[in-house]
Amino acid sequence: MAVIEIEHFTKDYGKGRGVFDVSIAIEKGECYGYLGPNGAGKTTTIRHLMGFSRPQNGTLRIEGRDCWEESSFLKSRIGYLPGELAFPKGMTGTGFLKMMQKMRHLTDTSYTEKLIRRFELDAEGPIRGMSLGVQRKLAVVNAFMHDPDILILDEPTSGLDPVMQDVFIDYICEEKERGKTILLSSHIFHEVDATCDRIAIIKDGKIVSEFIADELKNSPDRIYEITFEDSESFEKFLAYDYRQIYISPEKNRVRFALHDSQINQFVSQAASLHTKNLEEIPFSLEDYFMNYYKEEKTFEGVPQR
C-alpha cells in the first residue's frame, strides 16, 4: 500500500481553476516531485492532503487514513513546509520553536538543535524583523524538528540563498536514504532533478506527464542543433523525417530530436549537405517540462501518463 494516495481528486473553483481528476501514489522511501508553475494546482493538492480543505470528488489518504476525516492525527505524522509562511505575531524565533516543541510534546531537543546548526538559523530575534530567508529557515526547522516519517514540502527553498538551497537538497537526499516518504512541490528544476525518484508535471490542474526521473536522464532521444552554409541544404534537411523543435530560416538553423536508432541515417544524409556547425544540446528536466508549457510537443523514451 502506498504511503500517500490520491485517487481521482477534483476541486473545481470555476473558470478553469482548480485540480481535476488527479491520481498519485507515493511509496515508502520515495521522493515524488510535483512540478508546475504557480497556479497549476500544486498548493491546492497539498492543502487537501493536509486536511485544510475537503475534496469535491475523489479521495486523499496518508498511511491509509482519510486526509479530511483524520487530519488531526495525520498532522502529527507529517513534516509540513508551506509555500506561504505565517507565524504568530509578537514572538521571537526561539519562542516559536519552544512553543512548537511543547505542542508536539518533545522533551529531547537534540534533533532541533542539530537542525538549527545545519541550517545556520539565528532564531533569537523577533520573527517580524527577520528576512524572508531567515523565516524560511525557521519554518524548515519547525517542519522537521519532530523527525517525521512523511515530508510534504510546498516550494520549500523559496527565499533561501543558493548556498542554503544546496544544504536543503543534501538534507532531503539524506532523509530519503533514511526511508522518509517525501512529496516535493516545486517550480525549481534543479531542486526536483536533484532529489526526486519520480516526477509529475501538472498543467492547468491536470497531470500531463508522470515519469521515473532516471528514465528521462537516460532517454534514447538526443537534441541537436545544426546550421547550414546555404538555404538549399537547409531546405533539403527540413524535408527529412526528423522531429523539429524549432527552425530559424534566417540563420539556416534547425534544432531537432534524434533517436539513437537514427544516428547512422542522419550521418549519411548530413554528409551530402553543406553543414556549417553541429552540436548536441544537453537535454534536461527543464527542456522536457517546457514541451508542455511552451512547445506543446512530447519526447519519446519517457513513459507518459
C-alpha atoms as a printed R data frame, in Angstrom:
    type eleno elety resid chain resno       x      y       z
1   ATOM     1    CA   MET     A     1   0.000  0.000   0.000
2   ATOM     2    CA   ALA     A     2   1.287  3.438  -0.925
3   ATOM     3    CA   VAL     A     3   2.017  5.864   1.925
4   ATOM     4    CA   ILE     A     4   0.379  8.798   0.103
5   ATOM     5    CA   GLU     A     5  -2.598  8.016  -2.128
6   ATOM     6    CA   ILE     A     6  -4.629 10.443  -4.199
7   ATOM     7    CA   GLU     A     7  -7.423  8.961  -6.297
8   ATOM     8    CA   HIS     A     8  -9.428 10.970  -8.838
9   ATOM     9    CA   PHE     A     9  -9.152 14.121  -6.751
10  ATOM    10    CA   THR     A    10 -11.079 17.129  -8.052
11  ATOM    11    CA   LYS     A    11 -11.514 20.630  -6.646
12  ATOM    12    CA   ASP     A    12 -13.129 22.961  -9.156
13  ATOM    13    CA   TYR     A    13 -13.006 26.680  -8.323
14  ATOM    14    CA   GLY     A    14 -14.638 27.627 -11.637
15  ATOM    15    CA   LYS     A    15 -13.295 29.319 -14.763
16  ATOM    16    CA   GLY     A    16 -10.795 26.510 -15.306
17  ATOM    17    CA   ARG     A    17  -9.136 26.979 -11.922
18  ATOM    18    CA   GLY     A    18  -8.564 24.063  -9.576
19  ATOM    19    CA   VAL     A    19  -7.421 20.448  -9.728
20  ATOM    20    CA   PHE     A    20  -9.118 17.902 -11.961
21  ATOM    21    CA   ASP     A    21  -9.115 14.091 -11.642
22  ATOM    22    CA   VAL     A    22  -5.601 13.869 -10.178
23  ATOM    23    CA   SER     A    23  -4.343 10.438  -9.082
24  ATOM    24    CA   ILE     A    24  -0.965  9.914  -7.398
25  ATOM    25    CA   ALA     A    25   0.549  7.045  -5.371
26  ATOM    26    CA   ILE     A    26   3.800  7.583  -3.441
27  ATOM    27    CA   GLU     A    27   5.579  4.591  -1.950
28  ATOM    28    CA   LYS     A    28   7.533  4.458   1.300
29  ATOM    29    CA   GLY     A    29  11.046  5.856   0.933
30  ATOM    30    CA   GLU     A    30  10.224  7.608  -2.339
31  ATOM    31    CA   CYS     A    31  10.711 11.286  -3.129
32  ATOM    32    CA   TYR     A    32   7.992 12.372  -5.542
33  ATOM    33    CA   GLY     A    33   8.336 15.629  -7.449
34  ATOM    34    CA   TYR     A    34   5.226 17.677  -8.194
35  ATOM    35    CA   LEU     A    35   6.373 20.106 -10.835
36  ATOM    36    CA   GLY     A    36   4.492 23.072 -12.238
37  ATOM    37    CA   PRO     A    37   4.366 26.868 -12.256
38  ATOM    38    CA   ASN     A    38   2.443 28.959  -9.753
39  ATOM    39    CA   GLY     A    39  -1.295 28.456 -10.168
40  ATOM    40    CA   ALA     A    40  -1.027 24.986 -11.712
41  ATOM    41    CA   GLY     A    41  -2.705 23.249  -8.759
42  ATOM    42    CA   LYS     A    42   0.227 22.121  -6.616
43  ATOM    43    CA   THR     A    43  -0.726 24.005  -3.450
44  ATOM    44    CA   THR     A    44  -4.396 23.063  -3.810
45  ATOM    45    CA   THR     A    45  -3.390 19.392  -3.810
46  ATOM    46    CA   ILE     A    46  -1.154 19.823  -0.773
47  ATOM    47    CA   ARG     A    47  -3.740 21.756   1.224
48  ATOM    48    CA   HIS     A    48  -6.160 18.878   0.733
49  ATOM    49    CA   LEU     A    49  -3.519 16.336   1.765
50  ATOM    50    CA   MET     A    50  -3.035 18.336   4.944
51  ATOM    51    CA   GLY     A    51  -6.766 18.269   5.634
52  ATOM    52    CA   PHE     A    52  -7.256 22.026   5.342
53  ATOM    53    CA   SER     A    53  -9.995 21.565   2.735
54  ATOM    54    CA   ARG     A    54 -12.454 18.836   1.789
55  ATOM    55    CA   PRO     A    55 -12.206 17.429  -1.752
56  ATOM    56    CA   GLN     A    56 -15.098 17.919  -4.121
57  ATOM    57    CA   ASN     A    57 -14.578 14.471  -5.599
58  ATOM    58    CA   GLY     A    58 -12.125 11.665  -5.031
59  ATOM    59    CA   THR     A    59 -10.138 10.561  -2.002
60  ATOM    60    CA   LEU     A    60  -6.824 11.515  -0.412
61  ATOM    61    CA   ARG     A    61  -5.214  9.155   2.108
62  ATOM    62    CA   ILE     A    62  -1.965  9.051   4.060
63  ATOM    63    CA   GLU     A    63  -0.980  5.716   5.600
64  ATOM    64    CA   GLY     A    64  -4.479  4.515   4.728
65  ATOM    65    CA   ARG     A    65  -6.195  7.287   6.713
66  ATOM    66    CA   ASP     A    66  -8.539  9.794   5.110
67  ATOM    67    CA   CYS     A    67  -6.830 13.188   4.996
68  ATOM    68    CA   TRP     A    68 -10.014 15.132   5.776
69  ATOM    69    CA   GLU     A    69 -11.554 12.879   8.421
70  ATOM    70    CA   GLU     A    70  -8.321 12.111  10.285
71  ATOM    71    CA   SER     A    71  -6.376 15.300   9.659
72  ATOM    72    CA   SER     A    72  -5.606 15.948  13.345
73  ATOM    73    CA   PHE     A    73  -3.891 12.589  13.766
74  ATOM    74    CA   LEU     A    74  -2.058 12.801  10.454
75  ATOM    75    CA   LYS     A    75  -0.575 16.225  11.189
76  ATOM    76    CA   SER     A    76   1.487 14.628  13.966
77  ATOM    77    CA   ARG     A    77   2.970 12.200  11.427
78  ATOM    78    CA   ILE     A    78   3.868 14.800   8.809
79  ATOM    79    CA   GLY     A    79   6.587 17.378   8.394
80  ATOM    80    CA   TYR     A    80   4.756 20.128   6.516
81  ATOM    81    CA   LEU     A    81   6.542 23.076   4.967
82  ATOM    82    CA   PRO     A    82   4.058 25.536   3.410
83  ATOM    83    CA   GLY     A    83   4.832 27.745   0.460
84  ATOM    84    CA   GLU     A    84   3.444 30.840   2.154
85  ATOM    85    CA   LEU     A    85   4.773 31.416   5.663
86  ATOM    86    CA   ALA     A    86   2.654 32.623   8.562
87  ATOM    87    CA   PHE     A    87   3.898 32.951  12.140
88  ATOM    88    CA   PRO     A    88   2.231 34.101  15.375
89  ATOM    89    CA   LYS     A    89   2.596 37.826  15.926
90  ATOM    90    CA   GLY     A    90   4.893 39.224  18.584
91  ATOM    91    CA   MET     A    91   7.095 36.163  19.001
92  ATOM    92    CA   THR     A    92  10.814 35.566  18.695
93  ATOM    93    CA   GLY     A    93  12.074 32.661  16.638
94  ATOM    94    CA   THR     A    94  13.296 30.904  19.769
95  ATOM    95    CA   GLY     A    95   9.956 31.404  21.467
96  ATOM    96    CA   PHE     A    96   8.128 29.989  18.471
97  ATOM    97    CA   LEU     A    97  10.305 26.853  18.359
98  ATOM    98    CA   LYS     A    98   9.862 26.280  22.092
99  ATOM    99    CA   MET     A    99   6.098 26.635  21.706
100 ATOM   100    CA   MET     A   100   6.062 24.096  18.869
101 ATOM   101    CA   GLN     A   101   8.241 21.678  20.858
102 ATOM   102    CA   LYS     A   102   5.772 21.878  23.735
103 ATOM   103    CA   MET     A   103   2.771 21.349  21.445
104 ATOM   104    CA   ARG     A   104   4.470 18.275  19.981
105 ATOM   105    CA   HIS     A   105   5.439 17.010  23.448
106 ATOM   106    CA   LEU     A   106   9.126 16.953  22.535
107 ATOM   107    CA   THR     A   107  11.376 16.624  25.562
108 ATOM   108    CA   ASP     A   108  14.575 15.807  23.682
109 ATOM   109    CA   THR     A   109  15.682 18.934  21.798
110 ATOM   110    CA   SER     A   110  18.887 17.471  20.346
111 ATOM   111    CA   TYR     A   111  17.417 16.978  16.859
112 ATOM   112    CA   THR     A   112  16.055 20.533  16.825
113 ATOM   113    CA   GLU     A   113  19.479 21.855  17.821
114 ATOM   114    CA   LYS     A   114  21.075 19.776  15.083
115 ATOM   115    CA   LEU     A   115  18.727 21.337  12.518
116 ATOM   116    CA   ILE     A   116  19.442 24.845  13.818
117 ATOM   117    CA   ARG     A   117  23.169 24.282  13.346
118 ATOM   118    CA   ARG     A   118  22.771 22.686   9.934
119 ATOM   119    CA   PHE     A   119  20.612 25.464   8.532
120 ATOM   120    CA   GLU     A   120  22.597 28.163  10.341
121 ATOM   121    CA   LEU     A   121  19.473 29.600  11.925
122 ATOM   122    CA   ASP     A   122  19.742 32.573  14.257
123 ATOM   123    CA   ALA     A   123  16.337 32.406  15.946
124 ATOM   124    CA   GLU     A   124  16.972 34.859  18.777
125 ATOM   125    CA   GLY     A   125  15.316 37.990  17.360
126 ATOM   126    CA   PRO     A   126  11.639 38.820  16.720
127 ATOM   127    CA   ILE     A   127  10.175 36.958  13.740
128 ATOM   128    CA   ARG     A   128   8.693 40.118  12.237
129 ATOM   129    CA   GLY     A   129  12.194 41.574  11.873
130 ATOM   130    CA   MET     A   130  13.639 38.526  10.148
131 ATOM   131    CA   SER     A   131  14.378 38.427   6.440
132 ATOM   132    CA   LEU     A   132  12.388 36.041   4.238
133 ATOM   133    CA   GLY     A   133  15.395 33.705   4.108
134 ATOM   134    CA   VAL     A   134  15.666 33.503   7.906
135 ATOM   135    CA   GLN     A   135  11.910 32.986   8.223
136 ATOM   136    CA   ARG     A   136  12.156 30.165   5.709
137 ATOM   137    CA   LYS     A   137  14.917 28.515   7.753
138 ATOM   138    CA   LEU     A   138  12.757 28.879  10.862
139 ATOM   139    CA   ALA     A   139   9.907 27.133   9.021
140 ATOM   140    CA   VAL     A   140  12.273 24.367   7.891
141 ATOM   141    CA   VAL     A   141  13.413 23.659  11.449
142 ATOM   142    CA   ASN     A   142   9.813 23.710  12.674
143 ATOM   143    CA   ALA     A   143   8.691 21.274   9.946
144 ATOM   144    CA   PHE     A   144  11.399 18.711  10.686
145 ATOM   145    CA   MET     A   145  12.024 19.054  14.453
146 ATOM   146    CA   HIS     A   146   9.867 16.019  15.362
147 ATOM   147    CA   ASP     A   147  11.727 13.849  12.830
148 ATOM   148    CA   PRO     A   148   8.549 12.804  10.955
149 ATOM   149    CA   ASP     A   149   8.408  9.845   8.579
150 ATOM   150    CA   ILE     A   150   6.452 11.786   5.955
151 ATOM   151    CA   LEU     A   151   7.501 15.140   4.485
152 ATOM   152    CA   ILE     A   152   5.137 17.333   2.463
153 ATOM   153    CA   LEU     A   153   7.026 20.295   1.058
154 ATOM   154    CA   ASP     A   154   5.474 23.160  -0.905
155 ATOM   155    CA   GLU     A   155   8.083 25.324  -2.665
156 ATOM   156    CA   PRO     A   156  10.472 24.537   0.212
157 ATOM   157    CA   THR     A   157  13.509 26.598  -0.833
158 ATOM   158    CA   SER     A   158  11.645 29.775  -1.779
159 ATOM   159    CA   GLY     A   159  13.548 32.638  -0.165
160 ATOM   160    CA   LEU     A   160  16.697 30.637   0.593
161 ATOM   161    CA   ASP     A   161  20.003 31.754  -0.880
162 ATOM   162    CA   PRO     A   162  21.773 29.367  -3.317
163 ATOM   163    CA   VAL     A   163  24.147 28.013  -0.659
164 ATOM   164    CA   MET     A   164  21.308 27.193   1.710
165 ATOM   165    CA   GLN     A   165  19.284 25.702  -1.154
166 ATOM   166    CA   ASP     A   166  22.097 23.202  -1.645
167 ATOM   167    CA   VAL     A   167  22.159 22.473   2.103
168 ATOM   168    CA   PHE     A   168  18.427 21.786   1.934
169 ATOM   169    CA   ILE     A   169  18.783 19.497  -1.090
170 ATOM   170    CA   ASP     A   170  21.515 17.488   0.660
171 ATOM   171    CA   TYR     A   171  19.286 17.161   3.718
172 ATOM   172    CA   ILE     A   172  16.334 15.887   1.662
173 ATOM   173    CA   CYS     A   173  18.550 13.312  -0.068
174 ATOM   174    CA   GLU     A   174  19.729 12.087   3.340
175 ATOM   175    CA   GLU     A   175  16.163 11.900   4.636
176 ATOM   176    CA   LYS     A   176  15.204  9.818   1.613
177 ATOM   177    CA   GLU     A   177  18.073  7.458   2.393
178 ATOM   178    CA   ARG     A   178  16.667  7.126   5.917
179 ATOM   179    CA   GLY     A   179  13.407  5.864   4.418
180 ATOM   180    CA   LYS     A   180  11.314  9.023   4.610
181 ATOM   181    CA   THR     A   181   8.419  9.413   2.174
182 ATOM   182    CA   ILE     A   182   8.525 12.832   0.521
183 ATOM   183    CA   LEU     A   183   6.212 14.886  -1.661
184 ATOM   184    CA   LEU     A   184   8.118 17.879  -3.002
185 ATOM   185    CA   SER     A   185   6.135 20.507  -4.869
186 ATOM   186    CA   SER     A   186   8.251 22.998  -6.761
187 ATOM   187    CA   HIS     A   187   8.834 25.011  -9.906
188 ATOM   188    CA   ILE     A   188  12.627 24.899  -9.439
189 ATOM   189    CA   PHE     A   189  14.031 22.312 -11.850
190 ATOM   190    CA   HIS     A   190  17.387 21.860 -10.099
191 ATOM   191    CA   GLU     A   191  15.661 21.095  -6.810
192 ATOM   192    CA   VAL     A   192  13.350 18.474  -8.305
193 ATOM   193    CA   ASP     A   193  16.029 16.937 -10.518
194 ATOM   194    CA   ALA     A   194  18.463 16.531  -7.625
195 ATOM   195    CA   THR     A   195  16.078 14.892  -5.165
196 ATOM   196    CA   CYS     A   196  13.163 13.114  -6.821
197 ATOM   197    CA   ASP     A   197  12.723  9.483  -7.884
198 ATOM   198    CA   ARG     A   198   9.528 10.112  -9.821
199 ATOM   199    CA   ILE     A   199   8.134 13.346 -11.188
200 ATOM   200    CA   ALA     A   200   4.688 14.501 -12.234
201 ATOM   201    CA   ILE     A   201   4.098 17.601 -14.332
202 ATOM   202    CA   ILE     A   202   0.846 19.400 -13.580
203 ATOM   203    CA   LYS     A   203  -0.674 21.868 -16.017
204 ATOM   204    CA   ASP     A   204  -3.993 23.687 -15.588
205 ATOM   205    CA   GLY     A   205  -4.902 21.384 -12.711
206 ATOM   206    CA   LYS     A   206  -4.253 18.145 -14.616
207 ATOM   207    CA   ILE     A   207  -1.271 15.805 -14.583
208 ATOM   208    CA   VAL     A   208   0.051 15.782 -18.135
209 ATOM   209    CA   SER     A   209   3.067 13.540 -17.552
210 ATOM   210    CA   GLU     A   210   4.415 11.224 -14.869
211 ATOM   211    CA   PHE     A   211   7.777  9.503 -15.235
212 ATOM   212    CA   ILE     A   212  10.745  7.970 -13.470
213 ATOM   213    CA   ALA     A   213  13.493 10.578 -13.198
214 ATOM   214    CA   ASP     A   214  16.289  8.231 -14.306
215 ATOM   215    CA   GLU     A   215  14.378  7.273 -17.449
216 ATOM   216    CA   LEU     A   216  14.317 10.902 -18.517
217 ATOM   217    CA   LYS     A   217  18.055 11.230 -17.904
218 ATOM   218    CA   ASN     A   218  18.738  8.039 -19.863
219 ATOM   219    CA   SER     A   219  16.288  8.743 -22.687
220 ATOM   220    CA   PRO     A   220  17.429  7.444 -26.108
221 ATOM   221    CA   ASP     A   221  16.474 10.811 -27.608
222 ATOM   222    CA   ARG     A   222  19.152 13.426 -28.195
223 ATOM   223    CA   ILE     A   223  18.696 17.056 -29.106
224 ATOM   224    CA   TYR     A   224  20.919 18.563 -31.805
225 ATOM   225    CA   GLU     A   225  21.258 21.939 -33.421
226 ATOM   226    CA   ILE     A   226  22.538 22.066 -36.982
227 ATOM   227    CA   THR     A   227  23.446 25.165 -39.002
228 ATOM   228    CA   PHE     A   228  23.898 25.049 -42.774
229 ATOM   229    CA   GLU     A   229  26.062 27.173 -45.035
230 ATOM   230    CA   ASP     A   230  23.286 27.734 -47.567
231 ATOM   231    CA   SER     A   231  19.492 27.765 -47.765
232 ATOM   232    CA   GLU     A   232  19.446 24.877 -50.243
233 ATOM   233    CA   SER     A   233  20.945 22.490 -47.673
234 ATOM   234    CA   PHE     A   234  18.643 23.930 -45.030
235 ATOM   235    CA   GLU     A   235  15.526 23.291 -47.136
236 ATOM   236    CA   LYS     A   236  16.654 19.787 -48.046
237 ATOM   237    CA   PHE     A   237  17.164 18.910 -44.377
238 ATOM   238    CA   LEU     A   238  13.672 20.136 -43.490
239 ATOM   239    CA   ALA     A   239  12.252 17.506 -45.838
240 ATOM   240    CA   TYR     A   240  13.865 14.690 -43.839
241 ATOM   241    CA   ASP     A   241  11.785 12.873 -41.250
242 ATOM   242    CA   TYR     A   242  13.246 14.305 -38.036
243 ATOM   243    CA   ARG     A   243  11.242 15.806 -35.222
244 ATOM   244    CA   GLN     A   244  11.892 19.542 -35.415
245 ATOM   245    CA   ILE     A   245  11.833 21.578 -32.220
246 ATOM   246    CA   TYR     A   246  12.395 24.927 -33.876
247 ATOM   247    CA   ILE     A   247  13.712 26.292 -37.144
248 ATOM   248    CA   SER     A   248  15.420 29.569 -37.999
249 ATOM   249    CA   PRO     A   249  15.301 30.208 -41.776
250 ATOM   250    CA   GLU     A   250  17.235 33.468 -41.313
251 ATOM   251    CA   LYS     A   251  20.194 31.546 -39.878
252 ATOM   252    CA   ASN     A   252  19.649 28.283 -41.810
253 ATOM   253    CA   ARG     A   253  19.439 26.564 -38.433
254 ATOM   254    CA   VAL     A   254  17.348 23.655 -37.129
255 ATOM   255    CA   ARG     A   255  17.082 22.213 -33.636
256 ATOM   256    CA   PHE     A   256  15.720 18.678 -33.787
257 ATOM   257    CA   ALA     A   257  15.329 15.449 -31.803
258 ATOM   258    CA   LEU     A   258  17.245 12.381 -32.897
259 ATOM   259    CA   HIS     A   259  16.690  8.875 -31.567
260 ATOM   260    CA   ASP     A   260  19.799  6.719 -31.094
261 ATOM   261    CA   SER     A   261  18.490  4.360 -33.787
262 ATOM   262    CA   GLN     A   262  18.551  7.227 -36.337
263 ATOM   263    CA   ILE     A   263  22.225  8.188 -35.915
264 ATOM   264    CA   ASN     A   264  23.587  6.267 -38.910
265 ATOM   265    CA   GLN     A   265  20.808  7.522 -41.179
266 ATOM   266    CA   PHE     A   266  21.450 11.099 -40.069
267 ATOM   267    CA   VAL     A   267  25.216 10.892 -40.652
268 ATOM   268    CA   SER     A   268  24.644  9.539 -44.158
269 ATOM   269    CA   GLN     A   269  22.161 12.289 -45.044
270 ATOM   270    CA   ALA     A   270  24.133 15.129 -43.465
271 ATOM   271    CA   ALA     A   271  27.272 14.126 -45.401
272 ATOM   272    CA   SER     A   272  25.678 15.323 -48.644
273 ATOM   273    CA   LEU     A   273  24.751 18.735 -47.191
274 ATOM   274    CA   HIS     A   274  26.838 21.837 -46.624
275 ATOM   275    CA   THR     A   275  26.961 21.853 -42.845
276 ATOM   276    CA   LYS     A   276  28.453 24.800 -41.006
277 ATOM   277    CA   ASN     A   277  28.017 23.622 -37.427
278 ATOM   278    CA   LEU     A   278  26.525 20.731 -35.487
279 ATOM   279    CA   GLU     A   279  26.259 20.476 -31.702
280 ATOM   280    CA   GLU     A   280  24.398 18.366 -29.187
281 ATOM   281    CA   ILE     A   281  22.186 20.285 -26.783
282 ATOM   282    CA   PRO     A   282  22.072 18.692 -23.310
283 ATOM   283    CA   PHE     A   283  18.514 17.574 -22.615
284 ATOM   284    CA   SER     A   284  17.248 18.481 -19.161
285 ATOM   285    CA   LEU     A   285  14.162 18.284 -16.995
286 ATOM   286    CA   GLU     A   286  13.517 21.910 -17.894
287 ATOM   287    CA   ASP     A   287  13.516 21.066 -21.605
288 ATOM   288    CA   TYR     A   288  11.038 18.269 -21.055
289 ATOM   289    CA   PHE     A   289   8.824 20.480 -18.895
290 ATOM   290    CA   MET     A   290   8.819 23.288 -21.458
291 ATOM   291    CA   ASN     A   291   7.443 20.908 -24.071
292 ATOM   292    CA   TYR     A   292   4.176 21.092 -22.150
293 ATOM   293    CA   TYR     A   293   4.268 24.762 -21.285
294 ATOM   294    CA   LYS     A   294   5.723 26.176 -24.481
295 ATOM   295    CA   GLU     A   295   6.269 23.897 -27.440
296 ATOM   296    CA   GLU     A   296   3.307 21.565 -26.753
297 ATOM   297    CA   LYS     A   297   5.369 18.654 -28.120
298 ATOM   298    CA   THR     A   298   6.491 15.423 -26.489
299 ATOM   299    CA   PHE     A   299   9.697 13.466 -26.458
300 ATOM   300    CA   GLU     A   300   9.951  9.725 -26.945
301 ATOM   301    CA   GLY     A   301  11.653  7.440 -24.480
302 ATOM   302    CA   VAL     A   302   9.802  8.678 -21.381
303 ATOM   303    CA   PRO     A   303   6.589  6.984 -20.252
304 ATOM   304    CA   GLN     A   304   3.532  9.221 -20.499
305 ATOM   305    CA   ARG     A   305   0.687  9.128 -18.029
